[in-house]
Amino acid sequence: MNRPYRRTLFDRLGPDAGAIVKVAALSGLIFLFALILSVGLFRDRFGLLVSVLAAAAATVAIAAVVVKVSSLAGAGFKSFIEPSGSSTPYTQQFSHQEAMAA
């Protein structure tokens, strides 16, 4: 009866899983807008195939930027919530009370 735990998508992707799922859900809409824009810009000069390739490249670039910005925002918030102390290292202090206690 004991089945082994099967790793899910969120286990494999880690903390960025939520952002990746959102980008994947919106990638069709991003591609559609990029295709409309690229057809307007490139169709007369280069043809429809170049417009589709440009839209696909734009979709991948936008998705990568969104995931990276999300990751950096999370890292910044984590450093605010859980400071590591690396930005202001401890300086040795000598007090009269500590010397008397020792």
Jmol script that loads the backbone (N, CA, C; Angstrom):
load data "model"
ATOM      1  N   MET A   1       0.798  -1.191   0.000  1.00  0.00           N
ATOM      2  CA  MET A   1       0.000   0.000   0.000  1.00  0.00           C
ATOM      3  C   MET A   1       0.844   1.260   0.000  1.00  0.00           C
ATOM      4  N   ASN A   2       2.063   1.190   0.553  1.00  0.00           N
ATOM      5  CA  ASN A   2       2.909   2.377   0.586  1.00  0.00           C
ATOM      6  C   ASN A   2       3.543   2.615  -0.774  1.00  0.00           C
ATOM      7  N   ARG A   3       3.029   3.613  -1.437  1.00  0.00           N
ATOM      8  CA  ARG A   3       3.608   3.972  -2.736  1.00  0.00           C
ATOM      9  C   ARG A   3       4.668   5.033  -2.512  1.00  0.00           C
ATOM     10  N   PRO A   4       5.739   4.992  -3.294  1.00  0.00           N
ATOM     11  CA  PRO A   4       6.775   6.014  -3.127  1.00  0.00           C
ATOM     12  C   PRO A   4       6.244   7.382  -3.588  1.00  0.00           C
ATOM     13  N   TYR A   5       6.771   8.421  -2.983  1.00  0.00           N
ATOM     14  CA  TYR A   5       6.358   9.788  -3.325  1.00  0.00           C
ATOM     15  C   TYR A   5       6.823  10.128  -4.725  1.00  0.00           C
ATOM     16  N   ARG A   6       5.895  10.583  -5.532  1.00  0.00           N
ATOM     17  CA  ARG A   6       6.236  10.992  -6.893  1.00  0.00           C
ATOM     18  C   ARG A   6       6.461  12.495  -6.892  1.00  0.00           C
ATOM     19  N   ARG A   7       7.598  12.891  -7.400  1.00  0.00           N
ATOM     20  CA  ARG A   7       7.919  14.310  -7.436  1.00  0.00           C
ATOM     21  C   ARG A   7       7.013  15.027  -8.429  1.00  0.00           C
ATOM     22  N   THR A   8       6.502  16.168  -8.025  1.00  0.00           N
ATOM     23  CA  THR A   8       5.617  16.943  -8.876  1.00  0.00           C
ATOM     24  C   THR A   8       6.416  18.009  -9.604  1.00  0.00           C
ATOM     25  N   LEU A   9       5.726  18.764 -10.447  1.00  0.00           N
ATOM     26  CA  LEU A   9       6.360  19.842 -11.192  1.00  0.00           C
ATOM     27  C   LEU A   9       6.933  20.890 -10.243  1.00  0.00           C
ATOM     28  N   PHE A  10       6.206  21.185  -9.174  1.00  0.00           N
ATOM     29  CA  PHE A  10       6.678  22.184  -8.231  1.00  0.00           C
ATOM     30  C   PHE A  10       7.881  21.689  -7.440  1.00  0.00           C
ATOM     31  N   ASP A  11       8.007  20.386  -7.223  1.00  0.00           N
ATOM     32  CA  ASP A  11       9.197  19.845  -6.568  1.00  0.00           C
ATOM     33  C   ASP A  11      10.422  19.989  -7.460  1.00  0.00           C
ATOM     34  N   ARG A  12      10.253  19.724  -8.750  1.00  0.00           N
ATOM     35  CA  ARG A  12      11.380  19.763  -9.672  1.00  0.00           C
ATOM     36  C   ARG A  12      11.838  21.189  -9.966  1.00  0.00           C
ATOM     37  N   LEU A  13      10.893  22.140 -10.059  1.00  0.00           N
ATOM     38  CA  LEU A  13      11.256  23.503 -10.446  1.00  0.00           C
ATOM     39  C   LEU A  13      11.648  24.374  -9.273  1.00  0.00           C
ATOM     40  N   GLY A  14      11.286  24.006  -8.082  1.00  0.00           N
ATOM     41  CA  GLY A  14      11.684  24.766  -6.906  1.00  0.00           C
ATOM     42  C   GLY A  14      10.874  26.037  -6.731  1.00  0.00           C
ATOM     43  N   PRO A  15      11.489  27.059  -6.165  1.00  0.00           N
ATOM     44  CA  PRO A  15      10.752  28.274  -5.835  1.00  0.00           C
ATOM     45  C   PRO A  15      10.233  29.046  -7.047  1.00  0.00           C
ATOM     46  N   ASP A  16      10.845  28.849  -8.203  1.00  0.00           N
ATOM     47  CA  ASP A  16      10.417  29.567  -9.402  1.00  0.00           C
ATOM     48  C   ASP A  16       9.254  28.891 -10.118  1.00  0.00           C
ATOM     49  N   ALA A  17       8.725  27.830  -9.572  1.00  0.00           N
ATOM     50  CA  ALA A  17       7.672  27.072 -10.249  1.00  0.00           C
ATOM     51  C   ALA A  17       6.426  27.918 -10.492  1.00  0.00           C
ATOM     52  N   GLY A  18       6.043  28.728  -9.527  1.00  0.00           N
ATOM     53  CA  GLY A  18       4.855  29.562  -9.698  1.00  0.00           C
ATOM     54  C   GLY A  18       5.001  30.533 -10.845  1.00  0.00           C
ATOM     55  N   ALA A  19       6.159  31.171 -10.950  1.00  0.00           N
ATOM     56  CA  ALA A  19       6.397  32.113 -12.043  1.00  0.00           C
ATOM     57  C   ALA A  19       6.434  31.394 -13.390  1.00  0.00           C
ATOM     58  N   ILE A  20       7.034  30.216 -13.429  1.00  0.00           N
ATOM     59  CA  ILE A  20       7.120  29.474 -14.685  1.00  0.00           C
ATOM     60  C   ILE A  20       5.734  29.037 -15.148  1.00  0.00           C
ATOM     61  N   VAL A  21       4.893  28.605 -14.227  1.00  0.00           N
ATOM     62  CA  VAL A  21       3.532  28.197 -14.591  1.00  0.00           C
ATOM     63  C   VAL A  21       2.733  29.399 -15.104  1.00  0.00           C
ATOM     64  N   LYS A  22       2.885  30.554 -14.460  1.00  0.00           N
ATOM     65  CA  LYS A  22       2.174  31.746 -14.923  1.00  0.00           C
ATOM     66  C   LYS A  22       2.643  32.167 -16.306  1.00  0.00           C
ATOM     67  N   VAL A  23       3.949  32.134 -16.545  1.00  0.00           N
ATOM     68  CA  VAL A  23       4.472  32.497 -17.863  1.00  0.00           C
ATOM     69  C   VAL A  23       4.004  31.509 -18.917  1.00  0.00           C
ATOM     70  N   ALA A  24       3.975  30.230 -18.574  1.00  0.00           N
ATOM     71  CA  ALA A  24       3.501  29.229 -19.529  1.00  0.00           C
ATOM     72  C   ALA A  24       2.026  29.450 -19.870  1.00  0.00           C
ATOM     73  N   ALA A  25       1.235  29.847 -18.864  1.00  0.00           N
ATOM     74  CA  ALA A  25      -0.183  30.097 -19.111  1.00  0.00           C
ATOM     75  C   ALA A  25      -0.388  31.335 -19.981  1.00  0.00           C
ATOM     76  N   LEU A  26       0.474  32.315 -19.836  1.00  0.00           N
ATOM     77  CA  LEU A  26       0.322  33.560 -20.600  1.00  0.00           C
ATOM     78  C   LEU A  26       1.131  33.580 -21.894  1.00  0.00           C
ATOM     79  N   SER A  27       1.906  32.549 -22.165  1.00  0.00           N
ATOM     80  CA  SER A  27       2.771  32.575 -23.345  1.00  0.00           C
ATOM     81  C   SER A  27       1.983  32.608 -24.648  1.00  0.00           C
ATOM     82  N   GLY A  28       0.812  32.007 -24.675  1.00  0.00           N
ATOM     83  CA  GLY A  28      -0.009  32.073 -25.896  1.00  0.00           C
ATOM     84  C   GLY A  28      -0.448  33.488 -26.200  1.00  0.00           C
ATOM     85  N   LEU A  29      -0.845  34.215 -25.169  1.00  0.00           N
ATOM     86  CA  LEU A  29      -1.249  35.606 -25.346  1.00  0.00           C
ATOM     87  C   LEU A  29      -0.054  36.478 -25.735  1.00  0.00           C
ATOM     88  N   ILE A  30       1.083  36.234 -25.109  1.00  0.00           N
ATOM     89  CA  ILE A  30       2.297  36.971 -25.458  1.00  0.00           C
ATOM     90  C   ILE A  30       2.666  36.706 -26.905  1.00  0.00           C
ATOM     91  N   PHE A  31       2.584  35.447 -27.330  1.00  0.00           N
ATOM     92  CA  PHE A  31       2.911  35.107 -28.721  1.00  0.00           C
ATOM     93  C   PHE A  31       1.954  35.790 -29.687  1.00  0.00           C
ATOM     94  N   LEU A  32       0.667  35.820 -29.354  1.00  0.00           N
ATOM     95  CA  LEU A  32      -0.313  36.456 -30.232  1.00  0.00           C
ATOM     96  C   LEU A  32      -0.015  37.939 -30.410  1.00  0.00           C
ATOM     97  N   PHE A  33       0.252  38.642 -29.313  1.00  0.00           N
ATOM     98  CA  PHE A  33       0.580  40.066 -29.424  1.00  0.00           C
ATOM     99  C   PHE A  33       1.880  40.279 -30.193  1.00  0.00           C
ATOM    100  N   ALA A  34       2.883  39.449 -29.942  1.00  0.00           N
ATOM    101  CA  ALA A  34       4.152  39.573 -30.656  1.00  0.00           C
ATOM    102  C   ALA A  34       3.976  39.255 -32.134  1.00  0.00           C
ATOM    103  N   LEU A  35       3.115  38.302 -32.461  1.00  0.00           N
ATOM    104  CA  LEU A  35       2.869  37.971 -33.866  1.00  0.00           C
ATOM    105  C   LEU A  35       2.168  39.111 -34.588  1.00  0.00           C
ATOM    106  N   ILE A  36       1.173  39.698 -33.948  1.00  0.00           N
ATOM    107  CA  ILE A  36       0.481  40.834 -34.562  1.00  0.00           C
ATOM    108  C   ILE A  36       1.460  41.977 -34.805  1.00  0.00           C
ATOM    109  N   LEU A  37       2.308  42.261 -33.840  1.00  0.00           N
ATOM    110  CA  LEU A  37       3.283  43.329 -33.991  1.00  0.00           C
ATOM    111  C   LEU A  37       4.304  43.010 -35.070  1.00  0.00           C
ATOM    112  N   SER A  38       4.817  41.791 -35.091  1.00  0.00           N
ATOM    113  CA  SER A  38       5.834  41.445 -36.077  1.00  0.00           C
ATOM    114  C   SER A  38       5.268  41.354 -37.480  1.00  0.00           C
ATOM    115  N   VAL A  39       4.009  40.933 -37.629  1.00  0.00           N
ATOM    116  CA  VAL A  39       3.395  40.919 -38.968  1.00  0.00           C
ATOM    117  C   VAL A  39       3.279  42.355 -39.473  1.00  0.00           C
ATOM    118  N   GLY A  40       2.903  43.254 -38.597  1.00  0.00           N
ATOM    119  CA  GLY A  40       2.820  44.654 -39.001  1.00  0.00           C
ATOM    120  C   GLY A  40       4.169  45.236 -39.367  1.00  0.00           C
ATOM    121  N   LEU A  41       5.231  44.782 -38.714  1.00  0.00           N
ATOM    122  CA  LEU A  41       6.559  45.343 -38.982  1.00  0.00           C
ATOM    123  C   LEU A  41       7.304  44.639 -40.113  1.00  0.00           C
ATOM    124  N   PHE A  42       7.232  43.311 -40.188  1.00  0.00           N
ATOM    125  CA  PHE A  42       8.103  42.545 -41.085  1.00  0.00           C
ATOM    126  C   PHE A  42       7.429  41.932 -42.306  1.00  0.00           C
ATOM    127  N   ARG A  43       6.116  41.905 -42.387  1.00  0.00           N
ATOM    128  CA  ARG A  43       5.464  41.123 -43.436  1.00  0.00           C
ATOM    129  C   ARG A  43       5.775  41.657 -44.828  1.00  0.00           C
ATOM    130  N   ASP A  44       5.775  42.950 -44.987  1.00  0.00           N
ATOM    131  CA  ASP A  44       6.023  43.500 -46.320  1.00  0.00           C
ATOM    132  C   ASP A  44       7.460  43.292 -46.767  1.00  0.00           C
ATOM    133  N   ARG A  45       8.386  43.307 -45.836  1.00  0.00           N
ATOM    134  CA  ARG A  45       9.802  43.195 -46.202  1.00  0.00           C
ATOM    135  C   ARG A  45      10.307  41.758 -46.234  1.00  0.00           C
ATOM    136  N   PHE A  46       9.940  40.966 -45.237  1.00  0.00           N
ATOM    137  CA  PHE A  46      10.565  39.651 -45.095  1.00  0.00           C
ATOM    138  C   PHE A  46       9.611  38.471 -45.238  1.00  0.00           C
ATOM    139  N   GLY A  47       8.344  38.664 -45.112  1.00  0.00           N
ATOM    140  CA  GLY A  47       7.397  37.575 -45.252  1.00  0.00           C
ATOM    141  C   GLY A  47       6.841  37.096 -43.926  1.00  0.00           C
ATOM    142  N   LEU A  48       5.898  36.195 -44.031  1.00  0.00           N
ATOM    143  CA  LEU A  48       5.178  35.704 -42.860  1.00  0.00           C
ATOM    144  C   LEU A  48       6.034  34.790 -41.978  1.00  0.00           C
ATOM    145  N   LEU A  49       6.916  33.988 -42.584  1.00  0.00           N
ATOM    146  CA  LEU A  49       7.751  33.080 -41.813  1.00  0.00           C
ATOM    147  C   LEU A  49       8.665  33.836 -40.853  1.00  0.00           C
ATOM    148  N   VAL A  50       9.260  34.910 -41.317  1.00  0.00           N
ATOM    149  CA  VAL A  50      10.122  35.714 -40.460  1.00  0.00           C
ATOM    150  C   VAL A  50       9.304  36.341 -39.333  1.00  0.00           C
ATOM    151  N   SER A  51       8.075  36.727 -39.631  1.00  0.00           N
ATOM    152  CA  SER A  51       7.206  37.301 -38.603  1.00  0.00           C
ATOM    153  C   SER A  51       6.904  36.282 -37.511  1.00  0.00           C
ATOM    154  N   VAL A  52       6.627  35.045 -37.895  1.00  0.00           N
ATOM    155  CA  VAL A  52       6.349  33.988 -36.921  1.00  0.00           C
ATOM    156  C   VAL A  52       7.599  33.684 -36.093  1.00  0.00           C
ATOM    157  N   LEU A  53       8.759  33.606 -36.730  1.00  0.00           N
ATOM    158  CA  LEU A  53      10.001  33.350 -36.003  1.00  0.00           C
ATOM    159  C   LEU A  53      10.339  34.495 -35.052  1.00  0.00           C
ATOM    160  N   ALA A  54      10.112  35.726 -35.482  1.00  0.00           N
ATOM    161  CA  ALA A  54      10.360  36.876 -34.613  1.00  0.00           C
ATOM    162  C   ALA A  54       9.412  36.864 -33.422  1.00  0.00           C
ATOM    163  N   ALA A  55       8.167  36.487 -33.641  1.00  0.00           N
ATOM    164  CA  ALA A  55       7.202  36.408 -32.541  1.00  0.00           C
ATOM    165  C   ALA A  55       7.594  35.310 -31.554  1.00  0.00           C
ATOM    166  N   ALA A  56       8.060  34.174 -32.064  1.00  0.00           N
ATOM    167  CA  ALA A  56       8.491  33.091 -31.181  1.00  0.00           C
ATOM    168  C   ALA A  56       9.710  33.506 -30.359  1.00  0.00           C
ATOM    169  N   ALA A  57      10.665  34.177 -30.996  1.00  0.00           N
ATOM    170  CA  ALA A  57      11.848  34.642 -30.278  1.00  0.00           C
ATOM    171  C   ALA A  57      11.479  35.679 -29.223  1.00  0.00           C
ATOM    172  N   ALA A  58      10.559  36.559 -29.558  1.00  0.00           N
ATOM    173  CA  ALA A  58      10.117  37.568 -28.590  1.00  0.00           C
ATOM    174  C   ALA A  58       9.409  36.914 -27.410  1.00  0.00           C
ATOM    175  N   THR A  59       8.620  35.889 -27.675  1.00  0.00           N
ATOM    176  CA  THR A  59       7.917  35.187 -26.599  1.00  0.00           C
ATOM    177  C   THR A  59       8.903  34.523 -25.647  1.00  0.00           C
ATOM    178  N   VAL A  60       9.914  33.873 -26.182  1.00  0.00           N
ATOM    179  CA  VAL A  60      10.922  33.221 -25.344  1.00  0.00           C
ATOM    180  C   VAL A  60      11.700  34.262 -24.539  1.00  0.00           C
ATOM    181  N   ALA A  61      12.053  35.375 -25.168  1.00  0.00           N
ATOM    182  CA  ALA A  61      12.810  36.415 -24.472  1.00  0.00           C
ATOM    183  C   ALA A  61      11.985  37.036 -23.345  1.00  0.00           C
ATOM    184  N   ILE A  62      10.717  37.320 -23.614  1.00  0.00           N
ATOM    185  CA  ILE A  62       9.850  37.908 -22.592  1.00  0.00           C
ATOM    186  C   ILE A  62       9.658  36.928 -21.439  1.00  0.00           C
ATOM    187  N   ALA A  63       9.478  35.658 -21.753  1.00  0.00           N
ATOM    188  CA  ALA A  63       9.305  34.646 -20.698  1.00  0.00           C
ATOM    189  C   ALA A  63      10.556  34.549 -19.832  1.00  0.00           C
ATOM    190  N   ALA A  64      11.732  34.572 -20.446  1.00  0.00           N
ATOM    191  CA  ALA A  64      12.977  34.492 -19.681  1.00  0.00           C
ATOM    192  C   ALA A  64      13.143  35.709 -18.782  1.00  0.00           C
ATOM    193  N   VAL A  65      12.793  36.884 -19.289  1.00  0.00           N
ATOM    194  CA  VAL A  65      12.911  38.104 -18.492  1.00  0.00           C
ATOM    195  C   VAL A  65      11.944  38.072 -17.315  1.00  0.00           C
ATOM    196  N   VAL A  66      10.716  37.628 -17.550  1.00  0.00           N
ATOM    197  CA  VAL A  66       9.726  37.576 -16.463  1.00  0.00           C
ATOM    198  C   VAL A  66      10.170  36.607 -15.372  1.00  0.00           C
ATOM    199  N   VAL A  67      10.675  35.445 -15.735  1.00  0.00           N
ATOM    200  CA  VAL A  67      11.119  34.467 -14.741  1.00  0.00           C
ATOM    201  C   VAL A  67      12.334  34.995 -13.979  1.00  0.00           C
ATOM    202  N   LYS A  68      13.270  35.645 -14.675  1.00  0.00           N
ATOM    203  CA  LYS A  68      14.467  36.175 -14.016  1.00  0.00           C
ATOM    204  C   LYS A  68      14.110  37.313 -13.064  1.00  0.00           C
ATOM    205  N   VAL A  69      13.232  38.221 -13.493  1.00  0.00           N
ATOM    206  CA  VAL A  69      12.823  39.328 -12.627  1.00  0.00           C
ATOM    207  C   VAL A  69      12.094  38.800 -11.398  1.00  0.00           C
ATOM    208  N   SER A  70      11.263  37.796 -11.597  1.00  0.00           N
ATOM    209  CA  SER A  70      10.560  37.188 -10.462  1.00  0.00           C
ATOM    210  C   SER A  70      11.541  36.557  -9.486  1.00  0.00           C
ATOM    211  N   SER A  71      12.546  35.889  -9.988  1.00  0.00           N
ATOM    212  CA  SER A  71      13.551  35.265  -9.131  1.00  0.00           C
ATOM    213  C   SER A  71      14.351  36.318  -8.366  1.00  0.00           C
ATOM    214  N   LEU A  72      14.731  37.403  -9.043  1.00  0.00           N
ATOM    215  CA  LEU A  72      15.486  38.463  -8.377  1.00  0.00           C
ATOM    216  C   LEU A  72      14.652  39.175  -7.324  1.00  0.00           C
ATOM    217  N   ALA A  73      13.368  39.364  -7.608  1.00  0.00           N
ATOM    218  CA  ALA A  73      12.490  39.990  -6.618  1.00  0.00           C
ATOM    219  C   ALA A  73      12.357  39.102  -5.384  1.00  0.00           C
ATOM    220  N   GLY A  74      12.240  37.814  -5.593  1.00  0.00           N
ATOM    221  CA  GLY A  74      12.166  36.886  -4.469  1.00  0.00           C
ATOM    222  C   GLY A  74      13.445  36.873  -3.660  1.00  0.00           C
ATOM    223  N   ALA A  75      14.589  36.923  -4.340  1.00  0.00           N
ATOM    224  CA  ALA A  75      15.869  36.940  -3.629  1.00  0.00           C
ATOM    225  C   ALA A  75      16.033  38.233  -2.836  1.00  0.00           C
ATOM    226  N   GLY A  76      15.584  39.348  -3.408  1.00  0.00           N
ATOM    227  CA  GLY A  76      15.659  40.615  -2.683  1.00  0.00           C
ATOM    228  C   GLY A  76      14.771  40.623  -1.464  1.00  0.00           C
ATOM    229  N   PHE A  77      13.578  40.085  -1.587  1.00  0.00           N
ATOM    230  CA  PHE A  77      12.663  40.023  -0.447  1.00  0.00           C
ATOM    231  C   PHE A  77      13.204  39.089   0.627  1.00  0.00           C
ATOM    232  N   LYS A  78      13.816  37.979   0.197  1.00  0.00           N
ATOM    233  CA  LYS A  78      14.387  37.046   1.168  1.00  0.00           C
ATOM    234  C   LYS A  78      15.539  37.691   1.930  1.00  0.00           C
ATOM    235  N   SER A  79      16.364  38.473   1.237  1.00  0.00           N
ATOM    236  CA  SER A  79      17.470  39.122   1.940  1.00  0.00           C
ATOM    237  C   SER A  79      16.960  40.185   2.910  1.00  0.00           C
ATOM    238  N   PHE A  80      15.782  40.740   2.655  1.00  0.00           N
ATOM    239  CA  PHE A  80      15.187  41.695   3.587  1.00  0.00           C
ATOM    240  C   PHE A  80      14.616  40.977   4.800  1.00  0.00           C
ATOM    241  N   ILE A  81      13.964  39.846   4.569  1.00  0.00           N
ATOM    242  CA  ILE A  81      13.337  39.097   5.657  1.00  0.00           C
ATOM    243  C   ILE A  81      14.369  38.344   6.493  1.00  0.00           C
ATOM    244  N   GLU A  82      15.336  37.708   5.821  1.00  0.00           N
ATOM    245  CA  GLU A  82      16.360  36.918   6.508  1.00  0.00           C
ATOM    246  C   GLU A  82      17.742  37.473   6.180  1.00  0.00           C
ATOM    247  N   PRO A  83      18.173  38.533   6.831  1.00  0.00           N
ATOM    248  CA  PRO A  83      19.491  39.094   6.501  1.00  0.00           C
ATOM    249  C   PRO A  83      20.613  38.126   6.862  1.00  0.00           C
ATOM    250  N   SER A  84      21.616  38.080   6.013  1.00  0.00           N
ATOM    251  CA  SER A  84      22.720  37.143   6.242  1.00  0.00           C
ATOM    252  C   SER A  84      23.835  37.758   7.077  1.00  0.00           C
ATOM    253  N   GLY A  85      23.916  39.074   7.121  1.00  0.00           N
ATOM    254  CA  GLY A  85      24.981  39.735   7.861  1.00  0.00           C
ATOM    255  C   GLY A  85      26.228  39.953   7.037  1.00  0.00           C
ATOM    256  N   SER A  86      26.229  39.540   5.780  1.00  0.00           N
ATOM    257  CA  SER A  86      27.413  39.701   4.948  1.00  0.00           C
ATOM    258  C   SER A  86      27.620  41.148   4.501  1.00  0.00           C
ATOM    259  N   SER A  87      26.567  41.946   4.497  1.00  0.00           N
ATOM    260  CA  SER A  87      26.721  43.335   4.056  1.00  0.00           C
ATOM    261  C   SER A  87      27.322  44.212   5.145  1.00  0.00           C
ATOM    262  N   THR A  88      27.100  43.886   6.402  1.00  0.00           N
ATOM    263  CA  THR A  88      27.694  44.636   7.512  1.00  0.00           C
ATOM    264  C   THR A  88      28.351  43.633   8.447  1.00  0.00           C
ATOM    265  N   PRO A  89      29.604  43.288   8.181  1.00  0.00           N
ATOM    266  CA  PRO A  89      30.257  42.269   9.003  1.00  0.00           C
ATOM    267  C   PRO A  89      30.456  42.745  10.437  1.00  0.00           C
ATOM    268  N   TYR A  90      30.538  41.797  11.316  1.00  0.00           N
ATOM    269  CA  TYR A  90      30.695  42.078  12.736  1.00  0.00           C
ATOM    270  C   TYR A  90      32.095  42.611  13.006  1.00  0.00           C
ATOM    271  N   THR A  91      32.166  43.647  13.777  1.00  0.00           N
ATOM    272  CA  THR A  91      33.468  44.168  14.199  1.00  0.00           C
ATOM    273  C   THR A  91      33.661  43.837  15.672  1.00  0.00           C
ATOM    274  N   GLN A  92      34.860  43.410  15.997  1.00  0.00           N
ATOM    275  CA  GLN A  92      35.167  43.032  17.360  1.00  0.00           C
ATOM    276  C   GLN A  92      35.092  44.252  18.268  1.00  0.00           C
ATOM    277  N   GLN A  93      34.366  44.105  19.353  1.00  0.00           N
ATOM    278  CA  GLN A  93      34.229  45.193  20.317  1.00  0.00           C
ATOM    279  C   GLN A  93      34.754  44.725  21.672  1.00  0.00           C
ATOM    280  N   PHE A  94      35.389  45.639  22.373  1.00  0.00           N
ATOM    281  CA  PHE A  94      35.941  45.317  23.681  1.00  0.00           C
ATOM    282  C   PHE A  94      35.279  46.236  24.713  1.00  0.00           C
ATOM    283  N   SER A  95      34.532  45.640  25.615  1.00  0.00           N
ATOM    284  CA  SER A  95      33.884  46.445  26.637  1.00  0.00           C
ATOM    285  C   SER A  95      34.461  46.119  28.007  1.00  0.00           C
ATOM    286  N   HIS A  96      34.364  47.073  28.874  1.00  0.00           N
ATOM    287  CA  HIS A  96      34.888  46.897  30.227  1.00  0.00           C
ATOM    288  C   HIS A  96      34.113  45.790  30.956  1.00  0.00           C
ATOM    289  N   GLN A  97      32.780  45.703  30.737  1.00  0.00           N
ATOM    290  CA  GLN A  97      31.971  44.697  31.419  1.00  0.00           C
ATOM    291  C   GLN A  97      32.340  43.292  30.968  1.00  0.00           C
ATOM    292  N   GLU A  98      32.584  43.102  29.689  1.00  0.00           N
ATOM    293  CA  GLU A  98      32.962  41.780  29.183  1.00  0.00           C
ATOM    294  C   GLU A  98      34.353  41.385  29.701  1.00  0.00           C
ATOM    295  N   ALA A  99      35.231  42.344  29.799  1.00  0.00           N
ATOM    296  CA  ALA A  99      36.567  42.049  30.317  1.00  0.00           C
ATOM    297  C   ALA A  99      36.506  41.652  31.784  1.00  0.00           C
ATOM    298  N   MET A 100      35.655  42.313  32.555  1.00  0.00           N
ATOM    299  CA  MET A 100      35.520  41.981  33.963  1.00  0.00           C
ATOM    300  C   MET A 100      34.855  40.609  34.143  1.00  0.00           C
ATOM    301  N   ALA A 101      33.906  40.270  33.255  1.00  0.00           N
ATOM    302  CA  ALA A 101      33.238  38.987  33.348  1.00  0.00           C
ATOM    303  C   ALA A 101      34.196  37.845  33.006  1.00  0.00           C
ATOM    304  N   ALA A 102      35.100  38.083  32.082  1.00  0.00           N
ATOM    305  CA  ALA A 102      36.051  37.051  31.696  1.00  0.00           C
ATOM    306  C   ALA A 102      37.075  36.875  32.791  1.00  0.00           C
TER     307      ALA A 102
END
end "model"
wireframe off; spacefill off
backbone 0.3
color backbone group
